Amino acid sequence: MRRLVKLARNGSGDAAAVVAMAYASGDGLEKDQELAYDFARQGVRYRSALAMYLLSDWYRTGTVVEQDTTEANDLLDEAVKLDYAPAQYKKAVLLLESGNEAATNEALSLIEAAAEQNLVSAMFALARLKQTGTVIEQDLVGAGDLYSRLTIAGFSPAKQYLREVSRSIDADSVEVDERLRARMSAAENVERIQVTADASLYQTQIQGLVDRLETSGMYDSRSIGSRIRGKSCADSGSACAVTRPDGRASSLNELLSGGN
């Protein structure tokens, strides 16, 4: 964790976001709400979409900071502008919950964009919409494609819906590409062993983030440009940083793995 703190102080917004979560939860660092806020704000200043998403959630829920929906929405919008998949999905959910029919198309576009980045929650939501024909035209083949990918990736709730879609496709004699049909069949029969996250996984996630940031060479205190935001994957807010969050990250482990 000390290496992450050093990277954060040298300009990594994503490292600052992880350190902020560690201070907020007491997971990896002694709990300190003030330092949690300071590091989260630092991450936002360095244009980290992860930090924006995290601080937005804190303002929305009144965690660490006083609840402020306006600030939460502003930060979320900034993360969306950076094409951060979890923020895109969260924004879509808020739009759909608003009951504003005019915002439906925007919400759908955001879900599709997040799904293209392989965000599990967005892929699952889009698959359900395609299966049921809600908001968009029914697309059983598209739903089957998404469900099969989710099932193979280990997202177990998708498996029962994959079976439903397969039955509907067969009953309606829907034409399906042979490669997709083969993948759907394989996914239906796949058996995965669920592994419970533990300390070793947590350490692996921490090490992976640290290695990506240090390898980028952008956050070495000896570098003249160490505090200038660049385009590296680890600090870009892209799907390489976090791909699975669909709600609040209540612990450092959830923040790094993306939650589920």
Stockholm file with secondary structure:
# STOCKHOLM 1.0

chainA/1-260         MRRLVKLARNGSGDAAAVVAMAYASGDGLEKDQELAYDFARQGVRYRSALAMYLLSDWYRTGTVVEQDTTEANDLLDEAVKLDYAPAQYKKAVLLLESGNEAATNEALSLIEAAAEQNLVSAMFALARLKQTGTVIEQDLVGAGDLYSRLTIAGFSPAKQYLREVSRSIDADSVEVDERLRARMSAAENVERIQVTADASLYQTQIQGLVDRLETSGMYDSRSIGSRIRGKSCADSGSACAVTRPDGRASSLNELLSGGN
#=GR chainA/1-260 SS CHHHHHHHHTTCHHHHHHHHHHHHHTSSSCCCHHHHHHHHHHHHHTTCHHHHHHHHHHHHHTSSSCCCHHHHHHHHHHHHHTTCHHHHHHHHHHHHHTTCGGGHHHHHHHHHHHHHTTCHHHHHHHHHHHHHTSSSCCCHHHHHHHHHHHHHTTCTTHHHHHHHHHHHHHHTTCCCCHHHHHHHHHHHHCCCCCCCCCHHHHHHHHHHHHHHHHHHTSSCTTSTTTTSCCCCGGGTTSTTTCCCCCSCCCSHHHHHHCCC
#=GC SS_cons         CHHHHHHHHTTCHHHHHHHHHHHHHTSSSCCCHHHHHHHHHHHHHTTCHHHHHHHHHHHHHTSSSCCCHHHHHHHHHHHHHTTCHHHHHHHHHHHHHTTCGGGHHHHHHHHHHHHHTTCHHHHHHHHHHHHHTSSSCCCHHHHHHHHHHHHHTTCTTHHHHHHHHHHHHHHTTCCCCHHHHHHHHHHHHCCCCCCCCCHHHHHHHHHHHHHHHHHHTSSCTTSTTTTSCCCCGGGTTSTTTCCCCCSCCCSHHHHHHCCC
//
